[in-house]
Amino acid sequence: MRKSKTTGSLKVHAVSGTYVVILGINLPENLCEGLLGFSIHRKNPKDNEALYLQGMKAFAETDPGFPPGSLYSTKDHPVQSFQWADYSAKPGYTYTYTVAALRGTPNDLVEFASTSIEIVTESPQGGDHDVYFNRGTAASQEYVRRFGNLVPDDVVPQSSAFEWLSRGLYEALTDYIESCVPQRHSLRIAAYEFAFTPFLELLKKTSQRGVDIQIVFDERKDKPGIKNREAISAAGIADLCTPRKKGRSAISHNKFIVKLDNDVPVSVWTGGTNFSEGGIYGHSNVAHVIEDSNIAASFLKYWTELQLDPENDAIKAKTEEISPLPVFPVPTGTSVIFSPRTNLAVLDLYSNLAMNAKDGLLMTFAFGMNKVFQDVYKNSRAPFRLALMEKATRTFKKTEEQKKKAEEAQIQILRNMPENVFSIGNFITTNKFDGWVKEKLTGFNVNVNFIHNKFMLIDPLGNDPIVIAGSANFSAASTDKNDENMVIVRGNTRVADIYLGEFMRLFKHFSFRESLKFREPDQPPKPLRTDDWWKASFGNTPEASRRKFFAKVNE
């Protein structure tokens, strides 16, 4: 849901996803003299709640001296940004946010403008698209506040840490399986990482209840092939499984489940979440359920071809037959694209759509930025462009140091452009930074620690947004070598709002941690400012682009 309200000269544009509410704030530049920030108050009648949201910065003059990792009320230590987000919202709740502009001094803050806006958060289940994001931020101040600096396996009770990290994703996956009625429903599963024992045991129990389950899993590489085989054998479900062996230069990277009702495909569980402990609880991931019989039928046709374990050339012909390349600018509704394909035309379609974004382009990159999209971020007409990356470049061999440096230099050129703001995965490895506590990773993941999502948002705040998401990494290998699936959802503002909220949650989380790399541990802390901090949000700056994008302002 998205709503705007202006009181006097203060505008607030609110966008609600499931667990996130984004607030875009605008105040004319000529009224910002003396602005010390914005307080944000939230009311929620369902829980009889009325409180000020909290931030992690304080004025030096009025700092209460809380211990590292503490939070401060925005009533006394306001937000010094024109874009803020509430990451503590709950799905399906009605919230009233009151944003107040404050002047004066840290000891005597005075409200001079105020706007209240009511908005309802989305439920993960809604319409024909259900969207579930895991926490994806195991290394965080909030995790440490809740569970100390312990890996999830050491938390007592363990379930509390795992439930917090899952954030409803695994629970939804469990419900998707357990809701199957014996002798009525069937499941067809395609898996890359398939070694999470609780999930495999759930499938065994469901099969024993009389639900027809058939699985195609990746066995084409030692990793995850060996772990998959061992887990399948230990769970006693080998009779349900068909290994995908052929085409050893590629991987069976799918993670989807087709549900059939009396042999008719009715829905598909897809996205980038592997059926593994790391996929569900570790790095950031999304699961996307599409309740559309036509889309589910396409996935079933694709799965049926995969079960035959064809060579790459054979499957390419079938994927293009089942999912022809959509005609630019892609139809309204949901389209599906399967891989591998005979050429890279799909990447050209994605880059074409991205290049024609009018207002905003936001993308995730788990394995570096393909040159096609480097060109997009260099030349796109969208004035606001964000990229969320696992790391600055793809993985290079030790003998390719010069190539790595060249790519890092190209990424830095893109980062220097005012339209582009990139965020790269990181976490706080020391508690020497004033006000922050040391964080650590779960240890669940090896190749990707932070950003495993693969999605693109084109004009997400417009009336005709495009969301592209699935298992593919916007790379050449994901297009012409690997078994992959992607969906293109055009014109669905609810889906766009959910993806946008989660993108910004992750983007802000990691951009802050990356910024600490450029601070020495013995540098003085950076408190809230009492100068003209707001000036950076006007003119030709990244902050100005962000203000105009989120507050829906035309200047």
Residue pairs with C-beta under 8 A, 6 or more apart in sequence:
1 14
1 15
1 16
1 119
1 120
1 121
1 122
1 494
1 497
2 13
2 14
2 15
2 16
2 461
2 493
2 497
3 13
3 14
3 117
3 118
3 119
4 11
4 12
4 13
4 14
4 117
4 552
5 11
5 12
5 115
5 116
5 117
6 12
6 115
7 113
7 114
7 115
7 116
8 113
8 115
9 27
9 28
9 31
9 113
10 25
10 26
10 27
10 99
10 101
10 113
10 114
10 115
11 25
11 26
11 27
11 115
11 551
11 553
12 23
12 24
12 25
12 97
12 99
12 115
12 117
12 551
13 23
13 24
13 25
13 26
13 550
13 551
13 552
14 21
14 22
14 23
14 24
14 97
14 117
14 119
15 21
15 22
15 24
15 461
15 497
15 500
15 501
15 550
16 22
16 89
16 95
16 119
16 120
16 121
16 122
16 497
16 501
17 121
17 122
17 497
17 498
17 499
17 500
17 501
17 502
18 91
18 121
18 122
18 123
18 124
18 131
18 133
18 498
18 501
19 87
19 89
19 90
19 91
19 121
19 133
19 167
19 501
19 502
19 505
20 85
20 86
20 87
20 89
20 501
20 502
20 504
20 505
21 85
21 86
21 89
21 95
21 97
21 119
21 121
21 501
22 83
22 84
22 85
22 500
22 501
22 504
22 550
23 40
23 83
23 84
23 85
23 86
23 97
23 99
23 550
24 82
24 83
24 547
24 549
24 550
24 551
24 552
25 38
25 81
25 82
25 83
25 84
25 99
25 547
25 550
25 551
26 82
26 547
26 548
26 551
26 553
27 35
27 82
27 101
27 113
29 538
31 113
32 532
32 534
32 535
33 532
34 103
34 104
35 101
35 102
35 103
35 534
36 78
36 80
36 102
36 103
36 104
36 105
36 106
36 109
36 528
36 530
37 74
37 77
37 78
37 79
37 80
37 102
37 528
38 74
38 78
38 79
38 81
38 84
38 99
38 100
38 101
38 102
39 52
39 74
39 75
39 78
39 79
39 99
39 100
39 102
39 109
39 111
40 52
40 53
40 74
40 79
40 84
40 86
40 97
40 98
40 99
40 100
41 50
41 51
41 52
41 53
41 75
41 97
41 98
41 100
42 49
42 50
42 51
42 52
42 53
42 86
42 95
42 96
42 97
42 98
43 49
43 50
43 95
43 96
43 98
44 50
44 93
44 94
44 95
44 96
45 94
46 93
46 94
52 73
52 74
52 75
53 74
53 84
53 86
53 88
54 71
54 72
54 73
54 74
55 71
55 72
55 74
55 77
55 78
55 79
56 70
56 71
56 72
56 141
56 435
57 72
57 77
57 80
57 435
57 526
57 527
57 528
58 64
58 66
58 72
58 76
58 77
58 527
58 528
59 76
59 77
59 106
59 527
59 528
59 530
60 527
60 528
61 105
61 106
61 107
61 530
62 76
62 77
62 106
62 107
63 527
64 72
66 72
68 431
68 434
68 435
68 436
68 437
69 141
69 144
69 145
69 435
69 436
69 437
70 435
75 109
76 109
77 528
78 102
78 109
78 528
80 528
80 529
80 533
80 534
81 537
82 534
82 537
82 543
82 546
82 547
82 550
82 551
83 546
83 547
83 550
83 551
85 501
85 504
85 505
85 508
86 95
86 97
87 505
89 95
89 121
90 121
91 121
91 122
91 123
91 124
92 120
92 121
92 122
92 123
93 120
93 121
94 118
94 119
94 120
95 118
95 119
95 120
95 121
96 116
96 117
96 118
97 116
97 117
97 118
97 119
98 114
98 115
98 116
99 114
99 115
99 116
99 117
100 111
100 113
100 114
101 111
101 112
101 113
101 114
102 109
102 110
102 111
102 112
103 109
103 110
103 112
104 110
105 530
106 528
106 530
122 494
122 497
122 498
124 130
124 131
124 132
124 168
124 172
124 498
126 494
127 492
127 494
128 290
128 291
128 292
129 288
129 289
129 290
129 291
129 334
129 489
129 492
129 494
129 495
130 172
130 288
130 289
130 291
131 286
131 287
131 288
131 289
131 495
131 498
131 499
132 167
132 168
132 169
132 172
132 286
132 287
132 288
132 289
133 167
133 169
133 284
133 285
133 286
133 498
133 502
134 165
134 166
134 167
134 169
134 170
134 273
134 280
134 281
134 284
134 285
134 286
135 164
135 165
135 166
135 167
135 284
136 283
136 284
136 285
136 450
136 452
136 453
136 506
137 143
137 284
137 505
137 506
137 509
138 152
138 165
138 281
138 282
138 441
138 442
139 427
139 428
139 439
139 440
139 441
139 442
140 427
140 439
140 509
141 428
141 436
141 437
141 439
143 161
143 164
143 439
144 437
144 438
144 439
146 160
146 161
146 164
147 155
147 160
147 161
147 164
148 155
149 437
149 438
149 439
149 440
150 161
151 440
151 442
151 443
152 158
152 161
152 162
152 165
152 281
152 442
155 161
162 170
162 281
163 171
165 280
165 281
165 282
165 442
166 280
166 281
169 273
169 280
169 285
169 287
170 280
170 281
172 287
172 289
173 199
173 269
173 280
173 287
174 202
176 257
176 259
176 269
176 289
177 187
177 202
177 203
177 206
177 257
178 202
178 206
179 185
180 186
180 187
180 206
180 209
180 211
180 259
181 211
182 209
182 210
182 211
183 210
184 261
184 262
185 211
185 212
185 259
185 260
185 261
186 211
186 212
186 213
186 214
186 259
186 260
186 263
187 203
187 206
187 211
187 212
187 213
187 214
187 257
187 258
187 259
187 260
188 214
188 215
188 257
188 258
188 260
188 299
188 300
188 303
188 304
189 203
189 213
189 214
189 215
189 216
189 256
189 257
189 258
190 215
190 216
190 217
190 252
190 254
190 255
190 256
190 257
190 302
190 303
190 306
190 483
191 215
191 216
191 217
191 218
191 228
191 252
191 254
191 255
191 274
191 275
192 217
192 218
192 224
192 251
192 252
192 253
192 254
192 255
192 274
192 471
193 218
193 224
193 227
193 228
193 255
193 274
193 275
193 276
193 278
193 279
194 200
194 215
194 217
194 218
194 224
194 228
194 231
194 232
194 274
194 275
194 276
195 224
195 227
195 228
195 230
195 231
195 275
195 276
196 231
196 275
196 276
196 277
196 279
196 280
197 231
197 234
197 235
199 275
200 231
200 232
200 234
200 235
200 237
201 235
203 213
203 215
203 235
203 237
203 240
204 235
204 236
204 237
204 240
206 213
207 213
207 237
207 240
213 240
214 240
214 242
214 307
215 237
215 240
215 241
215 242
216 241
216 242
216 243
216 244
216 252
216 303
216 306
216 307
216 309
217 228
217 232
217 241
217 242
217 243
217 244
217 252
218 224
218 225
218 228
218 243
218 244
218 251
218 252
218 253
219 225
219 228
219 229
219 243
219 244
219 245
220 244
220 245
220 246
220 247
220 248
220 250
220 251
220 252
221 248
221 251
224 276
225 243
229 243
232 238
232 241
242 307
242 309
243 309
244 252
244 306
244 309
244 483
245 309
246 309
246 310
246 311
246 312
247 310
247 311
247 312
247 315
247 481
249 312
249 481
250 312
250 340
250 477
250 481
250 482
250 483
251 481
251 482
251 483
252 306
252 482
252 483
253 471
253 472
253 478
253 482
253 483
253 484
254 306
254 471
254 483
254 484
254 485
255 270
255 271
255 272
255 273
255 274
255 275
255 279
255 471
256 268
256 269
256 270
256 271
256 299
256 303
256 471
256 485
257 268
257 269
257 270
258 265
258 267
258 268
258 296
258 299
258 300
258 303
259 265
259 266
259 267
259 268
259 269
259 296
260 266
260 296
260 300
264 293
265 293
265 296
265 297
265 299
265 300
266 291
266 293
266 296
267 289
267 290
267 291
267 292
267 296
268 289
268 290
268 295
268 296
268 299
269 287
269 288
269 289
270 287
270 288
270 289
270 290
270 299
270 470
270 471
270 485
270 487
271 285
271 286
271 287
271 288
271 469
271 470
271 471
272 285
272 286
272 452
272 453
272 454
272 455
272 469
272 470
272 471
273 279
273 280
273 285
273 286
273 287
274 280
274 285
276 444
277 444
278 442
278 444
278 445
278 446
279 285
279 452
281 442
281 444
282 441
282 442
282 444
282 445
282 449
283 445
283 448
283 449
283 450
283 451
283 452
284 450
284 451
284 452
284 453
284 506
285 452
285 453
286 453
286 455
286 469
286 499
286 502
288 469
288 470
288 487
290 296
290 334
290 487
292 334
295 334
295 336
295 487
298 322
298 323
298 336
298 338
299 336
299 485
301 322
302 318
302 319
302 322
302 323
302 338
302 485
305 315
305 318
305 319
305 322
306 315
306 483
310 318
312 340
312 481
315 340
315 483
316 340
316 341
316 342
316 480
317 342
319 338
319 339
319 340
319 341
320 341
320 342
322 338
323 335
323 336
323 337
323 338
325 337
325 345
325 346
325 349
326 335
326 337
326 349
326 488
328 349
328 352
328 353
329 352
329 353
329 356
330 349
330 353
330 466
330 488
330 490
331 490
332 464
332 490
332 491
333 489
333 490
333 491
334 487
334 488
334 489
334 490
335 487
335 488
335 490
336 485
336 486
336 487
336 488
337 346
337 470
337 485
337 486
337 487
337 488
338 484
338 485
339 346
339 472
339 478
339 479
339 480
339 481
339 482
339 483
339 484
339 485
339 486
340 479
340 480
340 481
340 482
340 483
340 484
341 479
341 480
342 480
343 480
344 372
344 476
344 479
344 480
346 479
346 486
347 370
347 372
347 474
347 476
347 479
348 372
350 372
350 373
350 456
350 468
350 474
351 372
351 373
351 375
351 376
353 456
353 458
353 466
353 468
354 361
354 363
354 373
354 376
354 380
354 456
354 458
355 376
355 379
355 380
355 381
356 381
356 458
357 380
357 381
357 382
357 458
357 459
358 381
358 382
358 459
358 462
359 382
359 383
359 384
359 459
359 461
359 462
359 549
360 382
360 383
360 384
360 385
360 386
360 457
360 458
360 459
360 460
360 461
360 549
361 376
361 377
361 380
361 382
361 384
361 385
361 386
361 456
361 457
361 458
361 459
362 385
362 386
362 387
362 388
362 456
362 457
362 460
362 500
362 503
362 507
363 373
363 386
363 387
363 388
363 455
363 456
363 457
363 474
364 387
364 388
364 389
364 451
364 453
364 454
364 455
364 456
364 503
365 373
365 387
365 388
365 389
365 390
365 451
365 473
365 474
366 390
366 448
366 451
366 452
366 453
366 454
366 473
367 390
367 394
367 395
367 448
367 473
367 475
368 389
368 391
368 392
368 393
368 394
368 395
368 407
368 475
369 377
369 387
369 389
369 411
370 474
370 475
370 476
373 474
374 410
374 411
374 414
377 385
377 387
377 414
377 417
377 420
378 413
378 414
378 417
380 419
382 419
382 459
383 419
383 545
383 548
383 549
384 419
384 545
384 546
384 548
384 549
385 419
385 420
385 421
386 420
386 421
386 422
386 423
386 503
386 507
387 420
387 421
387 422
387 423
388 422
388 423
388 451
388 453
388 503
388 506
388 507
388 510
389 422
389 423
389 424
389 425
389 451
390 424
390 425
390 448
390 449
390 450
390 451
390 452
391 424
391 425
392 407
392 408
392 411
392 412
392 424
393 404
393 407
393 408
393 411
394 407
394 475
396 403
396 404
396 407
411 422
414 420
414 422
415 421
415 422
418 540
418 541
418 542
418 545
419 542
419 545
420 542
421 511
421 542
421 546
423 506
423 507
423 508
423 510
423 511
423 514
424 510
424 514
425 449
425 450
425 451
425 510
426 450
426 510
426 513
426 514
426 516
426 517
427 439
427 440
427 441
427 450
427 513
428 436
428 437
428 438
428 439
428 513
428 516
429 438
429 439
429 440
430 438
430 521
431 437
431 438
432 521
432 522
433 516
433 519
433 521
433 525
434 524
434 525
435 525
436 516
441 449
445 452
450 510
451 506
451 510
453 469
453 506
454 469
454 470
454 471
454 472
454 473
454 474
454 486
455 467
455 468
455 469
455 470
455 499
455 503
456 466
456 467
456 468
456 469
456 474
457 465
457 466
457 467
457 496
457 499
457 500
457 503
458 465
458 466
458 467
458 468
459 465
459 466
460 467
460 496
460 497
460 499
460 500
461 496
461 500
461 549
461 550
461 552
463 493
464 490
464 491
465 490
465 491
465 492
465 493
465 495
465 496
466 488
466 489
466 490
466 496
467 488
467 489
467 490
467 492
467 495
467 496
467 499
468 486
468 487
468 488
468 489
469 486
469 487
469 489
469 499
470 484
470 485
470 486
470 487
471 478
471 484
471 485
471 486
472 478
472 479
472 482
472 484
472 485
472 486
478 484
489 495
489 496
536 543
536 544
537 543
537 544
537 546
537 547
538 544
538 547
547 553
548 554
548 555
